[in-house]
Amino acid sequence: MPAPLVGHKFGVGLIPPLEHGKAKGIRVLGISGSSRQVPGISKSERLLIRALDRYKGYGCDTTFLRLKDLKIYDCEGNYSENPSYCTYPCQSSLKYDDDEMQKVYDAVLATDILILATPIRWNNHSALVQKFIERMNAIENQDSWFGNRLIRNKVVGLIIIGHVDGIQHVAGNLLNFFVWSGFHIPEAAIASWVGENDEDTTKDWDQIERNKYTQEDLQNMIESTLRLSYNLKHGIGEAEEKG
């Protein structure tokens, strides 16, 4: 007899926390893809900062970047002319003295866990996140064209907030990109929230705070990324962890 359809049931499938002390020293990078001018106004950014605070509570070393605060030039499509022209360091970083994408590259290459936060913009991630993805092609292409894999044993998680039902579309696009880049995806990789059809964004944060599913997903994402990162750093497989 098939199991009853219960949807997303609260409290089921909780990720157990990593044993005390094991997360100490794990490096976590939070990148905010919100275009809001003032720090802290964005709901996705607020959840990201909350997640980083919780990682700190486990003893992790955390770094926070706002793409909005950095001067990052558009990808100029060198790959389209010839894949060998898409190099690292990125040609745009070398071409423009005021380009700050190298700060992002350095932070990504130095981290163990990357948490990317984005609002939903017309059923997709933000324009800033798209610029980040296109400029990260210089990293991904080191493996696919030059055989030099720069992303190893790194874990990614997502925070997606919006007022249209585009979470799965956004997550699918982003996780596809991160997998191709070499990141590992944990069993609980996404914390999300979708607002009501009235699109009254003034009440969003209170609803996010009260939404037990969003809060549970956020904690599961934290626990899941920590466990996977620890296992990758110590060469532990799933069977060994359960055994």
N, C-alpha and C positions, 0 to 999 in steps of 0.2 A: 504494500500500500504506500503510495507516495506521501511524502511529508507535506503538511499544510503550508500554504504560501503565507509567509509572515512578513515578507519584505525585509527591510533593514531593522533588525530587532535590537533595541538598545541593550547593552550589557553582554551581548553574545560575541564571542570571538575576541575578547580583550587580549592584547599583546602583553605578556608578563614583563615586568621591568628587568633590566639588566642587573645582574648581581652587584651589590654595593661596591663601589671602588673601581669596577672594571671600565667605566666610561672615562675615568680620569685621563686627561691628555688627548682625548679624541678631538680633532679640530672640526668645527662646524662653521660654515659660511652661509650667511643669509643674504640673498639678493632680492631687493624690492624692485619690481618692474612697474610700479605705479607712476603715473605722470603728474600726480598732485604736487603742487609747488611747495606746500608747507609740510615738513616732516610730521608724521604721526596722524595726519587727517585720514589717510587711506585705510580702509578696513583690512585689506589684505596685508598691508604693512604692519598694522597693529597686531594681527595674529602672528605674523612673522616675528616681531619683537617679543611677543609672549613666548613663542616657541624657543627663541634664543635664550631667554631668561631661564626657561626650564632646563635647557641643555647645560647652562652654567651651573644649575643646581646639582647636576650629576657630576660636575667636575670637568666639563668640557671647556676647551678654549674656543671662544666665539668671535666672529668677525661679521660686521654688518656693512653692506654697500647699498646705496641708493643709486640706481642707474641715472635717475633724473639729475643728480648732483655732479655727474661726470660729463666731460666733453668727449663724446664718442662719435666719430665720423661714420657715415653710412658705408657699408661694404661696397666696394667699387667693382665687384664682379670679376676679379682677376682670374678666378677659376674657370669662368665661362670662355675666356680666351685660350687658356691652357692650364690644366690642373697643376702643372709644375710651377705656375706663377703664384699659386696660393700657398704661401710659405709661413713659417713661424720663425722669427717675429713677423707679424702681419705687415704687408707692404704699406698699408695705410698708417700704421704706427710709426713706420720709418719715414713716411712721406710728410706727415704733419707733426710739427713739433708740439702742438697743443693737444694732440689726441691722447686721451687718458685710458684707452682700452687696455693698455698694458697692466694697469692696476687691477683690472678684472682678471686678466690672464694669470697674473701672479697669485691672486687670491684663490682662484679655482684650482690651480696646479698645487697649491700648498695645503688644500683642505682634504679632509676625509669624508665629510658629509656636506652636500650642497642642498640648501632649501631655497627654492625659487618661488616667490610670491607674485601673483599677477591678478589684476581684475579681468573680467570678461569684457571685451570690446567687440560688439557685433559678432558674437558667437566665436570669438577667437581671443588669443592672448593679446596683450598690449603691444603697441608699436615699439616701445622701448625693449620689450622682451624679444620681439622679432629682430631688432637691430643687434641685440646680444647674440642671438642664435646665428645670424648671418656672419658676424665677426668671429664667432667661435669656429667657423668652418676652417680657419687657419690651424686650429688645434686638431680637429677631426681629420683633416687632410694629411696631416703628418703620418698617420697610420695607413690610410687608404691609398695614398700615392707614394709616400716615401718609406713606408714600413717602419716608422718610428712612433710607437704608441706612447703618448704622453699621459693619457688618462688610465690609471690602473688602480684597482681596489678602492674606487670611490663610489659613494652611495648618494642617490638623489631622492628628494621628496618635494612635493608641490603643495602650495596653498593657492586655491582658486576661489575667487569671490565675485559674484555678479548678480544681475537681475534678469538673465535669460537662461534657459536650460541648455547651456553650452559647455557644461563641465566636462562631460566625456569627450567632446570634440577637442577642447583645449588640452585636456590631459593626454589624449591620444597623440596629438601633434607633438607636444613637448616630450613625452616619454619616448616617442619614436626618435626624436633628435638626440636625446640623452643616451639611448641604447647604442645608436650608431657612433656616438662619441666615446663610448667605452664605459659608461657609468653602470652600476648595478642598481636594480629596482627591488626594494624590499616588499614584503607581503602586504604591508599597509603603507602606501606611498603618497596618499592624497588626503588633505583636509580641505573641505569645501563648504560653501553655503550659497544657496540661490534664493533671491528675494521674491516677494509677491508680485502679481501681475500689475498692481497699481503703480509700481516703480517709484514709490515714495522713499527715496534714499535717505531721508532725514531720520528715519526710524530704524535703519539697518543695524547699527551697532548694538542697540538694545536687544534686537531679535537674535543677532549672532550670539550675544552673551547668554541668552536664555535657551539657545538651541542645543539640547543635550547631545544630539548626534554630531554636530560640528565640533563640540568640545571633546567628545570621545574620540572622534577621528583625529583631532590634533594630537591628543596624547598617544594614540596608537601609532601615528606616524613617527613621533619622537622615539617611542620604545622600539619600533620596528627598524628604524634607520640606525639606532644605536647598536642593536643586536647584530645586524648584518655587518656594520662597520667593524665591530669588535671581532666577529668571526673571520672576516676577510683579513684583518691585520694579523690574526693568529692562526690562519690556515685551518679553521674549524668548519667542517661540513655540516649540513642539516642533520644527518643521521648521528653524527658525533654529539651534536648539541642535545638531541632528544635522548640519546643513550646515556 
